[in-house]
Amino acid sequence: MAANTRNMVLVAVSLLLCSCAWTTGNPLIVKPTVIQAIHPGSTTMATVEDSLGPPDKKSRSTADEETWEYSRTRYSVIAAYWEMQTDILKILFSQDGKVKDIRQGNMGREGISFWPSTGER
């Protein structure tokens, strides 16, 4: 019986000490030197694509302006605690194909569970 209890304690301690982290998406969108090289009014779509690669999402407005969206998500799990942080970069291009505006933002979620639900990942 004592060996069984000892094994259960070892498993519990191992789970509590377990941690991991991983990242998905475009890591370049959080590099200041890459973002600072994009200048509204002069940087073209081709230059942005050369610097950041193809966008995750493209959309076009009624004013014939195009928006490119890039994202990067970091996940971390420490025992039963998990955290997710998503960085977003949106670049608006004018009709002539030059950068009109750059917007950066992020959103995060965190919680305590053994595994995040599908909606929380």
N, C-alpha and C positions, 0 to 999 in steps of 0.2 A: 504494500500500500504506500509506503514512503517513497519508493522509486517512482510510482505513478504520479504522486503529488509533485515530486521534484521535476519530472518531465513537464507537467502542466505549467509549473512556475517558469521553467526555461522557455517554453513556447510563448507564454504571456510576455516575458521580458523581451524576447526577440521581436515580437510584434511591436512593442512600444518603442524599441530602439530603431526600428526599420524606417528608413527615409529614402526618398528618391526625388529627382527633379528632371524635367525634360522640357524642351521648347519645340514649337512647331511654327511654321510661317517664315516670314522674311526677316532675318536678323539685321539687315542693312537699315531698316526704317528707324532704328534707335541709335544709329551712329551719327553723332553731330556733324562730322566732317562731310558725310554724304548729303545730309539734309541741307546744310549751309551752302552747298554748291548749287542748289536749285534756286534760281532767282526769278521771281515774278516779272513778267514783261520781256524776258530774254531767253530763258531755258525752254527748249522745245520738247515735244513728246518723245522724239527719238533719243534725245539726251537723257531724259528721265528713264526711259526703258533700258538704255545702256547702263545707267547707274544702278537701278533697282530691279531690273528684270521686268517681266510682264506682270501687270497688276492682277490681284485676286478677283477684282470686280471692276467692270466698266459700266457707266451709265451716261445717258445723254439727256440734256434738258431741252425744254421747248425753245430756248434761246440759242440752240445749236452749240451749247458748251458741253464739254465732256468731263466727267469726273472719274478719276482712277482711285481705287481704294486698295491699300496694302494693309496687312495685319501680321502680328506676331503674338503668339500666346505662350506664356510660361506657366507650367504646372509644377506644383511641389506637394509632396505628401510626406508628413512626418508622423509616424504612428497612425492614429486615427484622424489627425487634422490634415485638411487639404486646402490648397489655395490656388487660384487661377487668376492671372493678370494678362489682359489683352491690350496691346498697344496698337493704335490705329493711325494710319497716315492717309489723308485724303488730299488729292491734288486736282484742282479745277483748272481746266484748259479753256482758253478763249477760242473763238471761231478760227483764228489764224494758227492754232496749234501750239501756242506758247502758254506757259504757266501763268495763270491769273491769280491763284490763291493756293496757299498750303495750310492745311489744318492738321494738327496732331492732337491726339487724346488717348485716354486709356480707361479701361473699366476693369474691375476686379470683383471676385467673389471668393468667399471663404466659408468654411464650415467644419463641423466635426462629424464625421461618419466614417465607416470603414471603406465605403466606396461611394463616390458621388453618383447621383442619379444621372440618367442620360441628359436631362435638361440642364444639369449643373456642370457638365463637362465642357 
